[in-house]
Amino acid sequence: MSSEARRIELKSEKDLQHMRHAGRLAGQVLEKVGEAVRPGIKTKELDRLAEKFIRAAGGIPTFLGYRGYPACLCVSINEEVVHGIPDASRMLREGDIVSVDVGVTLEGFVGDTAATFAVGKVPAESQKLLDVTRECLRKGIEQARVGGRLGDVSHAIQEHAESRGYGVVRDYVGHGIGRQMHEEPVVPNYGSPRTGVRLEAGMTLALEPMITLGHWKVRVLDNGWTVVTQDGKRAGHFEHTVAITSAGPEILTLPH
């Protein structure tokens, strides 16, 4: 057994029940925020909406204060890939795409999920980017099965994106999740099949493809958080928290 595999915490059925509760709440928050996405809304308004919903349900906004992060959501617009900071002066505009990433702690466990939304009517190439990124997540989840390898998940995401001409961000990846937001293993969105840690029942992973219209290279803005594409082209981001079970992959962050 590799040292990485030894560090992966397998969740009990009781743990998974708590993670279902946290994940469902995270999914409900994402759904609620997605319904509020429209031209003219400020990104800070989305953050306030999320915080109110999380706390009313007895949860804790996981991102708020995490390594100094100043908000409950990450709200990333157009060429921003991840970690966009909500701002009272930042307004969504017709034709934008906006990625919303939410983490919720409930009953001692974390649910982490994200989706990229169209703001009004968007260019056809942007809509296709969103569709393909969502499909990449689905392809990765399909490979999250007992007896497979982590590289099978990574490769499925990469192959689907690159075969359609999209870039796959290397610098930011998925991760194990449970009592902490970031646990072992690291889950790249690129890789080779039949490599990496063998997947076992009880593993819980946050799978999150970050796919670009152009090159995969990114940079961080001066605020120290917001990640953007180097070439200024748009990016999509979708994420689910997934449990590997003997019956197959279980998505924990569905809202219902």
N, C-alpha and C positions, 0 to 999 in steps of 0.2 A: 504494500500500500504506500502510495506517495505521501510526502509530508503534507501536501495540499489536501489530499483526501482525508488525512487524519484530523485536519482542522475543521472539516465540514461537519456542522451539527445536524444530525438527523432528527427531525421533529416527530414527537409522539402524536397519537391521535388527539390527545387533549390539547397539545400545542397547536395542531392544525385547526382545531375548532376555534381557538382564539384567533388564529390567523384568518380564518374565514370571516369572523366578525370585523376585524380590522380592515381586511381587504374589501369587504362589501361596503363599509363606510367610505373608504377611499374612492371606490367606484361611484358611489352616490354623489360624493363631492364633485368628482370630475364631470358627471352627468349634469349636475346643477350648474356648474360653471359653464359648461358647453352650451347649455340653453340660454345663458346670459350673453354669450359672445355675439356681438353685432357692431356694425359701424357706429362710431361715436362713443362707445363705452371706454372708460379709462382702465388701464390694467390694474391700478390700485383698487378700483371698485371690485374687480374680480377677486382680488386677494381678500378684501374685507368680507365678501360674500362667503368665500371658502372658510375663513376663520370662524365666522358666526355659525355656519352649518356644523363644522367639526366640533366646536365646543358645546353646542346645544345637544349633540349626540353623546357627550361624555368623552370625546376623544381629545387628543393633543396634536397640534400641527407639528409634525416631525421636523420639517425643514426649518422652522422658526428658531433661530439661534444655533443651528447645526453648523459647527465650524465657523460661526460668526455670520451665517447667512441671515439677512434682515427681513425675510418675508415668509409667508405660509406656502405660497405657490412659486414655481418658476414659470414665467410667462414670456415666451421667446417668439419674436415676430420675424417672419420672412427669412433673412439670411442668418438669424440667430438660431443656433442649434439647440442649446440647453442653457439653463441657469440665468435666463433673462429676469431681471429684478423688476417687480411691479412698481409703477411710478404714477403718482397723482397727475402728472402732466403728460403722460404717454397715452395716446388715444388710438384705438383700432380704427382702421380705415377700410372702406370698400375695396375688395381685391386682395387684402392681406391674407396670409395664413398665420395662425398663431398656435404654438405648442404650449399646452398647459400640463405641468407635471405636479402631482400632489402626493404627499406622504402623510399618513395618519398613524398615530400610535394609539392603540386601544387594547385594554386587558394585557398590557405588557408586551405586545407584539406590533409589528409595523406592516402596513399595507402601502404599496408604492405603485402608482399607475400614471400613465400619461396618454395624451392624444393630441393630434394636430387638427385644428378646425379651420374651415374656410370662413372668411369674414365676408358675408354677402356673396356676390358672384366673383369667382376667381378665374384667372387664366387657365385654359385647358391643360397646359403643362404642369401647373401647380396642382390641379385636381388629380392628375395622373400620378404625380409624386406622392400625394397623400394615399392614393389607392395602393400603390406599390409598397409603400412603407408599411401600411396596415397588413398587406399580404405577407411581407417579410416576417412580421411578428407571428402571424398564423403559421407560416412554414417552420419557424423556430420552435414554436410550441408543439407542433406535431412530432418533432424529434425528441422531445423531453420525456423519454420513456425509460423505464427500468431496463438495465442491461446495455443501453446505448452509451455513447461517449459524449462528453461535452462538446467536442469538435463537430459532432453531427449537427448539433443545434446551431453552432456558429456558421458552419459551412452552408447550411440550408438558407440562412439569412443572406449571406454574402452572394451565393450563387443566384438567388432570385433577383437581388438588386442589380448585380453587375451584368447579368444576362440581358437586362433591359436597359442598360446604358447609364445606370446611376452610380454615384459614389457611396462608399461605406466608410463612415467615420471610424478611425482607428484609435484616437486619443481618449475617447470616452466609451465606456462599455457597460454591460449589465453586471449583475452581482448576486451573490447569495443574500438572503434576507431572513429575518426572524425577530429575535429580541432586539437586534440592532438593524439599522437601515442597511449598512454595508457589512456583509459577512463573506466568508469564503463560500464558493469559489468566485474568481473573476470570470465573467461570461462575455468574451469578445463577440462582436458581430461579424467576424471573419475568422476563417480557420479551415483546417483539413478534417475530412471525415475520419472516423475510427481513430481519433487521437484524443488526448486529454483524459480527465477524470471519468471513471465509469459511473454512470448515473444509478442511484439507488432510491428505493422508496423512502420517503421522509425528507428528501432534499427539497428546499424551497428556493426558487430563483426569481429574480426580477429580470425579465428579458426586455430589452429596450433598443430595437434597431434605430439608428440615426442615419438617415439616408439623404444624399444631396443630389441636386440637379447637375452639379458640376464636379469639381475635384473634391476628394475627401479631406484635404488638409484644412485645418482650422487654426484659429488664434483666439486669445483671450483679450477682451477689452480692458481698458485702464481701470475699470471698477473692480478688477480682480475676480470677477465671476462670469460675466456673460461671454459665452463661446460663440463665435461667428465663423462662417466659411471664409477662407482666405480669398476666394475669388468673388465673393459677394453674391453668389447664387443661393437660391432658397434651399431649405432643409426641412425634412419631416421627421417626426419622433413619435413613436407609439410604444407603450409599455404595459405589461401585465405582470403581476406577481403570480407565480405558477408553482404548484406542488406536484412533485413526482410521486405517483402512487402506483400500486400494483394493478390498478384498473386503468391506468393511463394518466396523461397530464390533466390536472385540475386547475382551472383558472380561478384564482381566489379574489380577484378584484372586479368581478362583474357586479353591477349595481343591484341586481335582483336575483 
